[in-house]
C-alpha cells in the first residue's frame, strides 16, 4: 500500500493572538451507564465507568475538509477540533505528533504480508508517545488555571509531565519505582520536577499521590484521571488514517500497560467512521504485554472476565508493568469489539525483537520491540493473514533503557508521610 503524501505549510502556526478554536467538544459521556455531564477535568462517572469526551463531529466535518487539513502544521495540533482545549492560547506544545509511519519492505517479504508499517513514536519531543497525552492534558490544566500536577509512572509519563509542566510554568511532582531507568529519572530532574522513588510499583506511587492531593493541592494527572491524555493519544489514530490516505489498516499491534493508547486509537477510528471520513471495518486491535505482568492477556483468554485481584508483577521495569490498569475491563472490551486479541511475550523474545528491529535501522524500546515479538507470534499462528496491512507501534526509543545513574538520587518513599519528610 503506498503511503499518502502530505506537505507542511510553513505559515500554519499556533501563535496567533486572540484566536479561539471551534467549540466542538460537547460533553463527557459515560461508556457504562451513558450518563452525560458538561465537560470537566474528570474521567470517571459516579457509577465507576469511564467518561470520554463527545464532540460535535457533524460541525467538524462541515467546517473542515481533508484537503484543508493536509496544509496544517505538522504536529498533533493539526487536529485541534478533535481535541478538548478551547482556546489556542492555552496550548502547551513542544512539537509533538505527526511522527513517521514507515514501511518495512524486507520484513514484509520475509513474513509474507501485504504491508508492514511502524509508527515511530520515539521521535516525539520527550522520546515517547507520552508527549501527546501530556501536551493535551497539561494544556487543559493551564486552561483551567491549575498550577500543580503529580503523576505516578513507570518512567516515560513522568518525564513527559516534567517537560510539559516546565513549558507551561506548572509545578510537577513525579513518583517512579526504584528500578525506573536512570536516564528517565535524569530527564525528570533536568526539567525541574520534584522526583521521588517509591518502594513499590506504579499503583503504590498512585496511592501516595492520592494521599497528598488535598494538602498539596496538586492534580493527579495519572492514567484515566482526566480526559486529556486519552484525547492526545487519540491523535495517533487520526494520523494513521491520514497517512494511509484515509484507509484503515487491518491490524494494529500496540504495547499495553495502562491502556489509554488503546482507548484513544479506538475512539479516533470511531469518530472518523461517524464523520464518514473512512470506510470499512475498524482495525483489529492487539495488546502486547510482557509475561509476568499480563492482566489484559489473561482477561482476554477468559472471555473478557476481569480478575478480582491485581495481577502479580514479575516482569521487567518498563511501561508494560502495570498490574492493575485503571480501566482494564474497558481495554478488554475494546479488543473484543474489534475482533482483536492480546498476547504475552517473554523478556527474551522482546530482547531478540529489539535486536532484529535494530538491524532494520530502528531504535526500539522494550515496549516497542514487544509489538514485533507479538507480530511474529500472530503471523506464525495464522491469526494475521498474508493479505493484511499491519501497523506496529514503537512507543519510545531504546536509549531510554541504557544503564545510567542519575546525577542526583531521588529520595525513596513508601508513604505520603515519607514524602513530606523529604520536601
C-alpha positions as CSV (number, residue, x, y, z in Angstrom):
1,X,0.0,0.0,0.0
2,X,1.5,3.3,-1.0
3,X,1.6,6.0,1.7
4,X,-0.3,9.2,1.1
5,X,2.0,12.2,0.5
6,X,1.4,15.4,2.5
7,X,3.0,18.8,2.6
8,X,3.8,21.1,5.5
9,X,2.6,24.7,5.2
10,X,5.2,26.9,6.9
11,X,2.7,29.7,7.7
12,X,0.5,27.4,9.7
13,X,1.4,28.4,13.3
14,X,-0.2,28.3,16.7
15,X,0.8,31.7,18.0
16,X,-2.0,33.8,16.6
17,X,-3.3,36.3,19.2
18,X,-6.9,36.2,20.3
19,X,-7.8,33.2,18.1
20,X,-10.4,30.9,19.7
21,X,-10.8,27.4,18.4
22,X,-14.1,25.9,17.3
23,X,-16.1,24.9,20.3
24,X,-16.6,21.4,19.1
25,X,-16.5,19.5,22.4
26,X,-19.9,18.8,23.8
27,X,-20.0,16.7,27.0
28,X,-18.5,13.9,28.9
29,X,-20.3,10.6,28.3
30,X,-20.0,7.5,30.5
31,X,-19.4,4.4,28.5
32,X,-21.1,2.2,31.2
33,X,-24.3,4.0,32.2
34,X,-24.4,6.6,29.4
35,X,-24.7,9.4,31.8
36,X,-23.9,12.8,30.2
37,X,-22.2,15.7,32.0
38,X,-20.8,19.0,31.0
39,X,-17.1,18.9,30.1
40,X,-14.8,18.9,33.1
41,X,-11.4,17.6,34.3
42,X,-12.7,14.1,35.2
43,X,-12.6,10.7,33.6
44,X,-14.8,8.6,35.9
45,X,-18.5,8.6,36.3
46,X,-20.3,8.2,39.7
47,X,-21.1,4.6,38.6
48,X,-17.4,3.9,38.2
49,X,-17.5,3.8,34.4
50,X,-15.0,5.7,32.2
51,X,-16.2,9.0,30.8
52,X,-14.9,10.2,27.3
53,X,-15.3,13.5,25.5
54,X,-18.0,13.7,22.9
55,X,-17.6,16.2,20.0
56,X,-19.8,17.8,17.5
57,X,-18.5,15.7,14.7
58,X,-21.0,17.0,12.2
59,X,-19.8,20.5,12.8
60,X,-16.2,19.4,12.4
61,X,-17.0,17.7,9.1
62,X,-18.9,20.7,7.8
63,X,-16.2,23.2,8.7
64,X,-13.1,21.3,7.6
65,X,-12.1,19.3,4.5
66,X,-9.3,16.7,4.2
67,X,-7.6,19.0,1.7
68,X,-7.5,21.9,4.1
69,X,-6.3,19.6,6.9
70,X,-3.2,18.5,4.9
71,X,-1.9,22.1,4.7
72,X,-1.8,22.4,8.5
73,X,1.1,22.3,11.0
74,X,3.0,19.0,11.2
75,X,2.0,18.3,14.8
76,X,-0.9,16.6,16.6
77,X,-2.5,20.1,16.9
78,X,-3.4,19.9,13.2
79,X,-6.4,18.1,14.7
80,X,-7.3,20.9,17.1
81,X,-11.0,20.5,16.5
82,X,-10.8,16.9,17.8
83,X,-9.0,18.0,21.0
84,X,-10.7,19.3,24.2
85,X,-8.7,22.6,24.6
86,X,-11.0,25.6,23.8
87,X,-8.5,28.5,23.4
88,X,-5.4,28.2,21.2
89,X,-3.5,30.4,23.7
90,X,-3.8,27.5,26.2
91,X,-2.0,25.0,24.0
92,X,1.3,23.7,25.5
93,X,3.3,22.2,22.7
94,X,6.9,21.1,22.1
95,X,6.2,19.9,18.5
96,X,4.6,16.5,19.4
97,X,2.9,14.2,16.9
98,X,2.9,13.7,13.1
99,X,5.5,11.0,13.6
100,X,6.7,8.9,10.6
101,X,4.8,5.8,9.6
102,X,7.3,3.8,7.6
103,X,7.1,0.6,5.7
104,X,9.4,-2.4,6.4
105,X,9.7,-4.0,2.9
106,X,12.4,-6.5,3.9
107,X,10.2,-7.8,6.8
108,X,7.1,-7.7,4.6
109,X,8.7,-10.0,2.1
110,X,10.2,-12.3,4.7
111,X,6.9,-12.8,6.6
112,X,4.6,-12.6,3.5
113,X,2.2,-9.8,4.4
114,X,0.8,-7.1,2.2
115,X,2.2,-4.2,4.2
116,X,4.0,-3.9,7.5
117,X,4.5,-0.4,8.9
118,X,6.0,1.0,12.1
119,X,4.6,4.2,13.7
120,X,7.7,5.9,15.1
121,X,6.6,7.4,18.3
122,X,10.1,7.5,19.6
123,X,10.5,10.7,17.6
124,X,8.3,12.7,19.9
125,X,9.9,15.5,21.9
126,X,10.3,13.5,25.1
127,X,11.3,10.4,23.2
128,X,8.0,8.6,23.6
129,X,4.3,8.7,22.7
130,X,3.6,10.1,26.2
131,X,4.3,13.6,24.7
132,X,0.9,13.5,23.0
133,X,-1.1,12.8,26.1
134,X,0.7,15.3,28.3
135,X,0.6,18.1,25.6
136,X,-3.2,17.8,25.7
137,X,-3.5,17.2,29.5
138,X,-1.2,20.0,30.5
139,X,-2.9,22.3,28.1
140,X,-6.2,21.6,29.9
141,X,-4.6,22.2,33.3
142,X,-3.3,25.6,32.0
143,X,-6.8,26.4,30.6
144,X,-8.4,25.6,33.9
145,X,-5.9,27.5,36.0
146,X,-4.3,24.5,37.7
147,X,-0.8,25.3,38.9
148,X,0.4,22.0,40.4
149,X,0.3,18.4,39.0
150,X,1.6,15.0,40.0
151,X,1.8,11.7,38.3
152,X,2.6,8.1,39.2
153,X,4.6,6.5,36.4
154,X,6.9,3.7,35.3
155,X,9.0,6.3,33.6
156,X,8.0,7.9,30.3
157,X,4.9,9.6,31.7
158,X,7.0,11.1,34.4
159,X,9.5,12.7,32.1
160,X,6.7,13.9,29.7
161,X,4.8,15.6,32.6
162,X,8.0,17.1,33.8
163,X,8.8,18.6,30.3
164,X,5.3,19.9,29.5
165,X,4.7,21.2,33.0
166,X,8.0,23.1,32.7
167,X,6.9,24.5,29.4
168,X,3.6,25.6,31.0
169,X,5.0,27.0,34.2
170,X,3.2,24.3,36.3
171,X,4.9,22.7,39.3
172,X,5.3,19.0,38.7
173,X,5.8,16.1,41.1
174,X,6.6,12.6,39.8
175,X,6.9,9.3,41.6
176,X,8.5,6.3,39.9
177,X,9.6,2.8,41.0
178,X,13.2,2.4,42.3
179,X,14.1,0.4,39.2
180,X,13.0,3.1,36.8
181,X,15.6,3.6,34.1
182,X,18.2,6.2,35.3
183,X,18.1,8.2,32.1
184,X,14.4,8.8,32.5
185,X,14.9,9.9,36.1
186,X,17.6,12.2,34.9
187,X,15.1,13.7,32.4
188,X,12.7,14.4,35.2
189,X,15.3,16.2,37.2
190,X,16.5,18.1,34.2
191,X,13.0,19.5,33.6
192,X,12.7,20.6,37.3
193,X,10.2,18.1,38.6
194,X,10.2,17.1,42.2
195,X,11.2,13.5,41.8
196,X,10.8,10.5,44.1
197,X,11.4,6.8,44.1
198,X,8.6,4.6,45.5
199,X,9.5,1.4,47.3
200,X,6.9,-0.5,45.3
201,X,5.2,-0.3,41.9
202,X,3.2,2.3,39.9
203,X,0.0,1.7,41.9
204,X,1.9,2.4,45.1
205,X,3.0,5.7,43.7
206,X,-0.6,6.5,42.8
207,X,-1.7,5.8,46.3
208,X,0.9,8.3,47.7
209,X,-0.3,11.0,45.3
210,X,-3.9,10.5,46.3
211,X,-2.9,10.7,50.0
212,X,-1.3,14.0,49.5
213,X,-3.6,15.7,46.9
214,X,-5.7,17.7,49.3
215,X,-2.8,19.0,51.3
216,X,-0.6,19.7,48.3
217,X,-3.4,20.9,46.0
218,X,-1.9,19.0,43.1
219,X,-3.9,17.5,40.3
220,X,-3.4,13.7,39.9
221,X,-2.8,13.5,36.2
222,X,-2.4,9.7,36.2
223,X,-3.9,7.4,33.5
224,X,-7.6,7.8,33.1
225,X,-7.8,10.6,35.8
226,X,-8.7,13.4,33.3
227,X,-9.8,13.5,29.6
228,X,-6.7,15.0,28.1
229,X,-4.3,12.0,28.0
230,X,-6.7,9.8,26.1
231,X,-7.6,12.6,23.7
232,X,-3.9,13.4,23.0
233,X,-3.2,9.7,22.3
234,X,-6.3,9.6,20.0
235,X,-4.2,11.7,17.5
236,X,-2.1,8.6,16.8
237,X,-5.2,7.0,15.2
238,X,-6.1,10.2,13.3
239,X,-2.6,10.3,11.9
240,X,-2.6,6.7,10.8
241,X,-5.8,7.2,8.9
242,X,-4.5,10.4,7.2
243,X,-1.0,8.9,6.5
244,X,-2.7,5.9,4.8
245,X,-4.9,8.1,2.6
246,X,-7.9,7.6,4.9
247,X,-7.8,3.9,4.6
248,X,-7.5,2.0,7.9
249,X,-5.1,-0.9,8.4
250,X,-6.3,-4.4,9.1
251,X,-4.4,-4.9,12.3
252,X,-2.7,-2.6,14.9
253,X,-0.4,-4.1,17.4
254,X,0.1,-1.9,20.5
255,X,2.2,-2.4,23.7
256,X,-0.2,-2.1,26.6
257,X,0.5,-1.1,30.2
258,X,-2.2,1.4,31.5
259,X,-4.0,1.0,28.1
260,X,-5.1,4.6,27.4
261,X,-3.4,4.3,24.0
262,X,-5.8,1.5,23.0
263,X,-8.8,3.6,24.2
264,X,-7.5,6.6,22.2
265,X,-7.0,4.6,19.0
266,X,-10.4,3.1,19.2
267,X,-12.0,6.5,19.9
268,X,-10.2,8.0,16.9
269,X,-11.4,5.4,14.4
270,X,-15.0,5.5,15.8
271,X,-15.1,9.3,15.3
272,X,-13.7,9.1,11.8
273,X,-16.3,6.5,10.9
274,X,-19.1,8.7,12.3
275,X,-17.9,11.5,10.1
276,X,-17.7,9.2,7.1
277,X,-14.1,10.1,6.6
278,X,-13.1,6.4,6.5
279,X,-14.9,3.3,5.4
280,X,-14.7,-0.4,6.2
281,X,-14.1,-2.2,9.4
282,X,-12.2,-0.9,12.4
283,X,-8.7,-2.4,12.6
284,X,-8.3,-5.4,14.8
285,X,-6.5,-4.1,17.9
286,X,-3.9,-6.2,19.6
287,X,-2.5,-5.6,23.1
288,X,1.0,-6.9,23.8
289,X,2.2,-7.5,27.3
290,X,5.3,-9.0,28.9
291,X,4.9,-12.4,30.5
292,X,4.9,-11.9,34.3
293,X,2.5,-8.9,34.2
294,X,-0.3,-9.8,31.7
295,X,-3.7,-8.8,33.2
296,X,-5.1,-7.8,29.8
297,X,-3.9,-11.1,28.2
298,X,-5.4,-13.2,31.0
299,X,-8.7,-11.4,30.8
300,X,-9.0,-11.9,27.0
301,X,-8.2,-15.6,27.4
302,X,-11.1,-15.8,29.9
303,X,-13.6,-14.2,27.5
304,X,-13.4,-10.7,29.0
305,X,-13.8,-11.6,32.6
306,X,-11.6,-9.2,34.7
307,X,-9.7,-10.7,37.6
308,X,-10.8,-9.6,41.1
309,X,-7.3,-9.0,42.3
310,X,-4.4,-7.1,40.7
311,X,-2.1,-9.3,38.8
312,X,1.3,-10.3,40.2
313,X,4.1,-8.4,38.5
314,X,7.5,-10.1,37.9
315,X,8.2,-8.5,34.5
316,X,10.9,-6.0,33.5
317,X,10.8,-2.4,34.7
318,X,9.1,-0.9,31.6
319,X,5.9,0.8,30.7
320,X,4.3,-2.6,30.3
321,X,4.5,-3.3,34.0
322,X,1.0,-2.2,35.2
323,X,-0.6,-4.9,37.3
324,X,-3.9,-3.2,37.6
325,X,-4.8,-0.9,34.7
326,X,-7.2,1.9,35.7
327,X,-9.9,0.5,33.4
328,X,-8.8,-2.9,32.3
329,X,-12.3,-4.0,31.6
330,X,-12.8,-1.2,29.0
331,X,-9.5,-2.2,27.3
332,X,-10.5,-5.8,27.1
333,X,-14.0,-4.9,25.7
334,X,-12.4,-2.8,23.0
335,X,-10.1,-5.6,21.9
336,X,-13.0,-8.0,21.8
337,X,-15.3,-5.5,20.0
338,X,-12.7,-5.0,17.2
339,X,-12.2,-8.8,17.0
340,X,-8.7,-8.2,18.3
341,X,-6.7,-10.1,20.9
342,X,-3.9,-9.9,23.4
343,X,-0.6,-11.7,23.5
344,X,2.1,-12.1,26.2
345,X,5.7,-12.4,25.1
346,X,8.8,-13.3,27.1
347,X,11.6,-11.0,28.1
348,X,13.9,-13.0,25.8
349,X,11.5,-12.6,22.9
350,X,11.5,-8.8,23.5
351,X,15.2,-8.6,23.6
352,X,15.6,-10.6,20.4
353,X,12.9,-8.5,18.7
354,X,14.8,-5.3,19.7
355,X,17.9,-6.7,18.1
356,X,16.0,-7.6,14.9
357,X,14.5,-4.1,14.6
358,X,17.9,-2.6,15.2
359,X,19.2,-4.4,12.2
360,X,16.4,-2.6,10.3
361,X,17.6,0.8,11.5
362,X,15.1,1.3,14.2
363,X,15.8,2.1,17.9
364,X,13.1,0.2,19.7
365,X,12.4,0.4,23.4
366,X,11.3,-2.9,25.1
367,X,7.7,-1.8,24.7
368,X,8.1,-1.1,21.0
369,X,10.1,-4.3,20.4
370,X,7.3,-6.3,22.1
371,X,5.0,-5.4,19.2
372,X,7.4,-7.1,16.7
373,X,7.6,-10.2,19.0
374,X,3.8,-10.2,19.1
375,X,3.6,-9.9,15.3
376,X,5.8,-12.9,14.9
377,X,3.6,-15.0,17.2
378,X,0.4,-13.9,15.5
379,X,1.8,-14.4,11.9
380,X,3.1,-17.8,12.8
381,X,-0.3,-18.9,14.1
382,X,-2.1,-17.6,11.1
383,X,-4.1,-15.0,13.1
384,X,-2.5,-12.4,10.8
385,X,-3.0,-13.3,7.1
386,X,-0.8,-12.8,4.1
387,X,-3.0,-10.1,2.5
388,X,-3.2,-7.9,5.5
389,X,-1.8,-4.5,6.4
390,X,-0.3,-4.3,9.9
391,X,0.8,-1.3,11.9
392,X,3.3,-1.7,14.8
393,X,3.8,1.0,17.4
394,X,7.3,1.8,18.6
395,X,6.3,3.9,21.6
396,X,9.8,5.0,22.7
397,X,13.5,4.6,21.8
398,X,16.0,2.1,23.1
399,X,18.3,4.6,24.7
400,X,15.8,5.3,27.4
401,X,16.9,1.9,28.8
402,X,20.7,2.3,28.8
403,X,22.4,1.6,32.1
404,X,22.7,5.0,33.7
405,X,22.9,6.5,37.2
406,X,21.0,9.8,37.6
407,X,23.1,12.8,38.7
408,X,21.0,13.1,41.9
409,X,19.5,10.1,43.6
410,X,15.8,10.9,44.5
411,X,14.6,10.0,48.0
412,X,12.9,6.6,48.4
413,X,9.4,6.8,49.9
414,X,6.7,4.4,50.9
415,X,4.0,6.8,52.2
416,X,3.0,10.4,51.8
417,X,4.5,11.0,55.3
418,X,7.8,9.9,53.9
419,X,7.5,12.3,51.1
420,X,6.7,15.2,53.4
421,X,9.9,14.5,55.4
422,X,11.8,14.9,52.2
423,X,10.3,18.1,51.0
